[in-house]
Amino acid sequence: MPTAKAYAASSPTSALSHLSIPRREPTDRDVELDILYCGVCHSDLHQARNEWSAMPTVYPCVPGHEIVGRITKVGSAVKKHKVGDIVGVGCLVGSDQSCPQCAADLEQFCPHATFTYNSPDKHGTAPVTYGGYSSSIVVDEHFALTVPANLSLPGVAPLLCAGITTYSPMRRWGDLKGKKVGVVGLGGLGHMGVKFAHAFGAHTVVISTSPKKKDAALALGADEVIISSDANEMQRHAFSFDFILDTVSADHDINSYLNLLKIDGTLTLVGAPDKPLPVSAFGLLFGRKRLAGSLIGGIAETQEMLEFCGTHNITSDVEIIPIQKINEAYDRLLKSDVKYRFSIDMASLKSE
């Protein structure tokens, strides 16, 4: 069986280190790719440290679901791609392709979805799937996405998670042109939300706890910045937003943001706080407001997002690192010490 170089966690407390992992031979519908860049998502850290009780980690764990690579081999029945193509692979590498969710291009909600790592490996190559912190990967052609040629590849990698996570709820809401749209938080997700809202033609407002982020928010395309700790400033914007994207994963008071929505306004959660968030019923009733959630996007929508990014020249703002600095990057993630995503140059793995 073929093998690939990878970086893996062997326990919740261990540092990630080099490991040789098995990779299957491509079937007639598969593509094999040499991984060029892999983004670092906060989910990687949670999974590597077994911090999600609903999704217990199987070790060794090879994280990474923001993958950009060059195809090196294609199966005999592959039609979408050819050797040499640059493609992206996001959070999904499989689904049953027969359920109502898959028929509706909502593979992320397929009851038999296979996630890119720490998901039961239906091919039997390993107990679970291994992700993009590796030299290569084999996936069904359906889950390999075409990358626009004009985009910088290190910045494309985070689009496969952070990008679609923020694009999907905005696109689904409707025409945002001329609407007042808020983005809560200016991190890995939030900075993508600002870029998309601006590109959609919305009046884009960043809502942050930190006054220090004002200049950065405006540089990304925000029209205004609200400091959420300033009660008077928050009150001035009450009942004025059409849509708010909440990207914060820490514990926070969403009622103060619900108060910003106008009648029939929507607040969508894409961050994932560990603890349940208390919600005032009256905050929803008075204004007929909606509180929603959103999980990445299907394959068709993710391809649409990449094409939108190609048209508007949108990529994630990244700091490129070698794989040997992944443990340092995890420590910095905990301190929010990155603007705004890490992207691993997987050529660094060749020296291992």
Buried (B, 14 or more C-beta within 10 A) or exposed (E): EEEBBBBBBBEEEBEBBEBEBEBBEBBEBBBBBBBBBBBBBBBBBBBBBBEBEEBEBBBBBBBBBBBBBBBBBBBEEBEBBEEEBBBBBBBBBBBBEEBEBBEEBBBBBBEBBBBBBBBBBEBEBBEBBBBBBBBBBBBBBBBBBBBBEEBEBBBBBBBBBBBBBBBBBBBEBEEBEEBBBBBBBBBBBBBBBBBBBBBBEBBBBBBBBBEEBBEBBBEBBBBBBBBBEEEEEBEEBEBBBBBBBBBBBEEBEBBBBBBBBBEEBBBBBBBEBEEEBEBEEEBBEEBEBBBBEBBBBBBEBBBBBBBBBBEEEBBBBBBEBBBBBBBEBBEBBEEBEBBBBBBBBBBBBEEB
